[in-house]
Amino acid sequence: MRSTMTTLMSGSVNPKSYVRVYWIVWLIFVLIFLLVRFSAFSNSSEGELFVLFIVYAIPTWVVVAVLNLYEGHKLREYLRKNHSAKWEYLTYIPFFGSGGYNGFRLLPFLYSKDDLGDPNVAELKKRGRRFIVLALTIFFTMPLIFLAIMLS
């Protein structure tokens, strides 16, 4: 563990993961919307409640999409700089070549045990998996939040 932290602190990979911060911000965001729903919008029409849900859903998914690009970029960029053969394999798209985003290859790599013998890759993969859990949680709780906002 100490050698991993030493390697991470060496400047190759930012030692700070923001996935926990994303969780906390999302939970606060959900709580705020539920509080607003059951206080300021307690006697609102169905149309107003639907607008409230849309005001929650669209910004949430835009932020998740942007964070997904940001978090995924860190791993791909590290692989491009330090493990170019693996990067070319993972980003290769038939008929287009390397350099794009190929989730059919990147996602299985993220969940594989292959860390290329590099603790930075292992850490970046772990962060990527944690972010996927957050995104899936947001996705699967969306209908529950919809019901909580819409039901009177």
C-alpha positions, -999 to 999 in steps of 0.1 A, spaced: 0 0 0 28 24 9 45 18 -25 13 25 -43 8 58 -25 45 67 -31 40 60 -68 8 80 -69 24 109 -51 52 109 -76 31 130 -100 21 104 -124 -15 102 -112 -34 126 -91 -36 108 -57 -70 124 -49 -101 106 -62 -132 127 -64 -157 99 -67 -166 102 -30 -172 139 -35 -195 131 -64 -215 107 -42 -219 133 -15 -229 161 -39 -254 138 -56 -270 127 -23 -273 164 -12 -288 173 -46 -314 145 -41 -322 156 -6 -326 192 -17 -350 182 -44 -371 160 -21 -372 188 5 -383 213 -21 -409 188 -34 -425 182 -1 -423 219 11 -426 245 -16 -443 221 -41 -465 203 -17 -498 215 -33 -485 216 -69 -502 203 -100 -489 172 -119 -474 194 -146 -454 215 -121 -442 183 -104 -431 169 -137 -412 201 -145 -395 198 -111 -384 163 -120 -371 174 -153 -351 202 -135 -336 174 -114 -330 148 -142 -315 168 -170 -288 186 -150 -280 154 -132 -274 134 -165 -255 163 -181 -231 163 -151 -228 125 -151 -219 126 -188 -193 153 -183 -178 136 -153 -177 103 -172 -157 119 -200 -134 135 -174 -129 103 -153 -125 81 -184 -100 105 -200 -77 102 -170 -72 65 -175 -70 67 -213 -45 95 -212 -23 77 -187 -24 46 -208 -16 66 -239 15 81 -222 28 51 -204 14 20 -220 10 29 -257 5 -7 -270 -24 -13 -246 -38 21 -253 -38 14 -290 -55 -19 -285 -82 -4 -262 -90 26 -283 -89 9 -317 -122 12 -336 -125 -8 -368 -124 13 -399 -114 44 -379 -81 33 -362 -69 42 -327 -75 72 -305 -112 70 -301 -133 56 -273 -141 19 -277 -162 9 -247 -164 -27 -260 -127 -30 -252 -122 -4 -224 -150 -17 -201 -138 -53 -200 -103 -40 -193 -116 -19 -165 -130 -50 -148 -101 -73 -156 -73 -82 -133 -47 -69 -158 -32 -38 -143 -1 -40 -166 21 -43 -134 15 -6 -128 -1 6 -95 -13 38 -112 -33 17 -137 -47 -3 -109 -58 28 -90 -73 45 -121 -92 13 -129 -105 12 -93 -117 48 -96 -133 40 -130 -152 11 -114 -163 33 -85 -176 59 -109 -196 33 -128 -212 22 -96 -223 58 -90 -236 63 -125 -256 30 -123 -270 40 -89 -281 74 -103 -296 56 -133 -315 30 -113 -328 55 -87 -342 78 -113 -376 60 -115 -377 60 -76 -370 97 -75 -396 103 -103 -422 85 -82 -412 103 -50 -416 137 -68 -448 128 -87 -468 110 -61 -489 131 -38 
